[in-house]
Amino acid sequence: MSMDAVNAARQTRWQRQLARCSDRAEGGRTLVVEGSLRRVVGLTLEAEGCEAALGARCLVDTADGATLETEVVGFADERLLLMPVGDMHGVLPNARVRPYARSGGLPVGMGLLGRVVGADGVPLDGFGPLESDEHAALKREPINPMARKPIDAPLDVGVRAINALLTVGRGQRLGLFAGSGVGKSTLLGMMTRYTNADVVVVGLIGERGREVKEFVEHTLGEEGRRRAVIVAAPADAPPLKRLRGAQYATAIAEWFRDRGQRVLLLMDSLTRYAQAQREIALAIGEPPATKGYPPSVFAMMPALVERAGNDADGRGSITAFYTVLTEGDDYRHDPIADAARAILDGHIVLSRDLAEAGHYPAIDIEASISRVMPAVVTREHLRAAQRFRQVYSAYRQQRDLIAVGAYQKGSDPQVDQAIEMWPQLRAFLQQEVDEPMALEVAIEKLDALAGQVAG
């Protein structure tokens, strides 16, 4: 059979399917009754007889009379590939599949402050329904890069080491690179409570369910929660819901930014977001490219990250921190960490060696950088930070010789000075969880240390 004949046959089948469709309005949604479920393979459902675009939603009838929401993630010949949003328990062969379009998006607004919601906008905190009449789509058109306001003002995050040596700019996007158990959540909690921002949006994506409650009640605290919105999509959620959780948290942050608010967006973690997309891509047959990650993963990461930043008119901003989990504490050879470094405006590395030595926050100053710091601080501040780094690095490079007593005093004047000032340098980088330090105070203390170095 020629290709023209095949295409004509497909066109005829498509016209017959449209003729069988009956559209009706029900509860603000447009339903189309026309498909059936043919096969379930792993995480993927295959439906036949449906006509729906990529990204469209479909309802699948279950044995208990309920419906399972799914999303079109691909197609093969005449079949749609669906990814479930919830549990697939009760799905039957030949179950009815109904494409539908839901209007309105997910809830946003001031009524979300202090609340914990899931990736579908449903409250998880037991405080009743959300008081919000506004809704926003999970995805939106990006801001024209030529219209976006440049980063030209510092942001006080309340952490001395970051304020003084890795100064954050309002609208900057940074990565927090860390393995497990090195104080990542504690540092996020400090920034949530102490950052000079109007609104804090926290996306807990792919983390343990136990950690959600601990972060909200202990790490965040009552004071930090009042101006925060928490979106939780824990590890046991389907991959599509984990993707939506990150997109929903970003959409909430965008809503507040559009109203002139200074927003702090904390995404924990960008790695779990990438892994969720990997699960979906592999389930529909996309070939892996880099250490098991398909190409679509590296396309979706910048699409999510680029939504943060300053707006076009300069009134609102989203300063974002994305945590990146590093395998074996090696952030240099992890594909997600490598991709994140390329698309973010800097990175803060947490060291396991420092954490095991009782050094908190365990920030590795030598491996960390803020790319916008020169644009948001004074020349004197930048010089003081450079002098601090030089002396600190001089000690770290010779620490093995110093520890065993092999270093001879007088061999290097800079190392001699570093040995003398090491207790002060280390104390400057450490900070108690309940003791915030303002940006101005951190700069003054840095200047005092830098003056001793210059002297």
Secondary structure, 3 states (H helix, E strand, C coil): CCHHHHHHHHHHHHHHHHHHCCEEEECCEEEECCEEEEEEECCEEEEECCCCCCCCEEEEEECCCCEEEEEEEEEECCEEEEEECCCCCCECCCCEEEEEEECCCEEECHHHCCCEEECCCCECCCCCCCCCCEEECCCCCCCCCCCCCCCCCEECCCCHHHHHHCCEECCCEEEEEECCCCCHHHHHHHHHHHCCCCEEEEEEECCCHHHHHHHHHHHHHHHHHCCEEEEEECCCCCHHHHHHHHHHHHHHHHHHHHCCCEEEEEEECHHHHHHHHHHHHHHCCCCCCECCECHHHHHHHHHHHCCCEECCCCCCEEEEEEEEECHHHCCCCCHHHHHHHHHCCEEEEECHHHHHCCCCCCECCCCCEECCHHHHCCHHHHHHHHHHHHHHHHHHHCHHHHHCCCCCCCCCHHHHHHHHHHHHHHHHHCCCCCCCCCHHHHHHHHHHHHHHHHC
